Structures are given as C-alpha cells and as structure tokens.
C-alpha cells in the first residue's frame, strides 16, 4: 500500500493517514465517528491548521488511519523541560485522559487503525505513555486495556513467544513447526474454518 504523505496534505495514496492532536475526545468522535463526518473532515477540517488532502484527491473509499494522535505529556516538578500537545499533572490524570481518547477512537467505526503519539518519551518530547527509560507513567495493565478497547474480549489476544495468535496457529496446519516461522519468511497457511481456499 502506498501512502502519498503521512499526516496531512495528501496528494494521493492507497491509505489515508491523518495526524490529529485534538485533545477533546468529543471532537475526535465528531470528526471520525461516521463516514459522513470523515468526508466532511477530509474536505473542510484542518487539524493544526493543515489541510488533510489536497485538490484532486478526496481520500474517500480508502482505509483511514489516525496515524498520530494524543501526545499527552507528563512532567514531574524539576524535570528537564519538554513538551507535548497537552500536559497532565500526574499518572492518574494521564491515564484518565488517555482512556477518554481511546474510548472515542474505538467508537470511530470508519477508522481502520490508529497509532498513539507516543509510546515513550524521547528527548524533549515528554508525551510518551512510558518514560524514556521505559517506565510506565500509569499502570501498564490499565493503559493496555484502554488501548485494546471495550471489544477486546471478542479478540484473540493470546500470543505465543513468537507473537502468533491462537487463530494463526490453528490456521498454519499441523505439519508446520512454529520454529520455521521467522521474520521476513512467508508460508502457505490453511483457510479459516468456513473460508474459501484461493
């Protein structure tokens, strides 16, 4: 898949990838909560004063990703100066605001995916869910639950040490040793139950 430009001012592409650092969950839901809202947003809304698509490209009918959003910073008193798109006073506030953002994003059915900005702090950017040393700023289980969303119980989140889900393992067939699967390799897999063979 081709991304013409990630974030804004997309001239073309197979995917539409939007950067929107709006901190109000209701506004995110208003912008991406329905197909009509997405059509209006792509044509008229300018997050951070930037057009999302340029003339001649609508982005409609293509998978839509909120490829950067959030950016809630948390800095302790006396900590080196830094920034984020908004600032939480402590881990409790960070978690509460993150949960509200994630609830809104999960309710945006037209979205094909999302990427929170960002996993860890980096230098002056203090808007990670973890510090630069990979220490969670809020309980990691609560952050994970918010990230997975309210429908997570319907998914197969159980992974083996190589990151394969139960569904994938069932599909690969009995004569396919898991140790044969390495990054970059492909293998023939069995169809899901009820799925047509190609």
TORVO-259582 format. One record per residue (C-alpha): residue in three letters; x, y, z. Coordinates in steps of 0.5 Angstrom, whole numbers, plus 500, padded with zeros to 3 digits. Example, Ala and Ser with C-alpha at 12.3 -4.5 7.8 and 13.67 -1.06 7.14 Angstrom:
<rs>
ala525491516ser527498514
</rs>
This chain:
<rs>
unk500500500unk502507498unk502513503unk502519499unk504523505unk503521512unk499526517unk497532512unk497535505unk496528502unk496528494unk495521493unk495514496unk492508498unk491510505unk489516508unk494517514unk492523519unk495527524unk490530529unk493532536unk486534538unk485533546unk478533546unk475526545unk468529543unk472533538unk475527535unk469523535unk465529531unk471528526unk472521525unk465518528unk462517522unk463516514unk460523513unk464526519unk470523515unk468526509unk467533512unk473533516unk478531510unk475537506unk474542511unk477541518unk485543518unk488540525unk494544527unk492549521unk494544516unk490541510unk489534510unk488532503unk490537497unk486539491unk484533486unk485528492unk479526496unk481520500unk474517500unk474510500unk481509502unk483506509unk483511514unk488511520unk489516525unk497515525unk498520530unk494523536unk494524543unk501527546unk499528553unk506530556unk507529564unk513532567unk515532574unk517538578unk524540577unk525535571unk528537565unk524542560unk520539555unk513539551unk507535549unk501537546unk498538553unk500537560unk498532565unk499534572unk501526574unk500519572unk493519575unk491525570unk495522564unk491515565unk484518565unk485523559unk488517555unk482513557unk478518554unk482519548unk482511547unk474511548unk473516543unk478513538unk475506539unk468509538unk470512531unk468506526unk471509520unk478508523unk482502520unk487504525unk491508530unk498510533unk498514539unk503519540unk507516543unk510510547unk516513550unk519520552unk524522547unk529528549unk525534549unk518530548unk515528554unk509526551unk510518552unk506513556unk513511559unk519515560unk525515556unk528509561unk521505559unk518506566unk510507565unk507513567unk501510569unk499502571unk501499565unk495494565unk490500565unk494503559unk494496555unk486495557unk485502554unk489501548unk485495547unk479498547unk472495550unk471490545unk478487547unk474481550unk472479543unk479478540unk485473540unk490477545unk494470547unk500470543unk506465543unk513467545unk514469537unk508473537unk503468534unk496468536unk492462537unk488463531unk494464527unk497458530unk491454528unk491456521unk498454520unk497447520unk499441524unk506440520unk508447520unk513447526unk513454529unk520455529unk520455522unk517462522unk522468523unk521475521unk521476513unk519469512unk512467509unk509460509unk503457506unk497457511unk491454512unk484457511unk480459517unk474455518unk469457513unk474461509unk474459501unk481457499unk484461494
</rs>
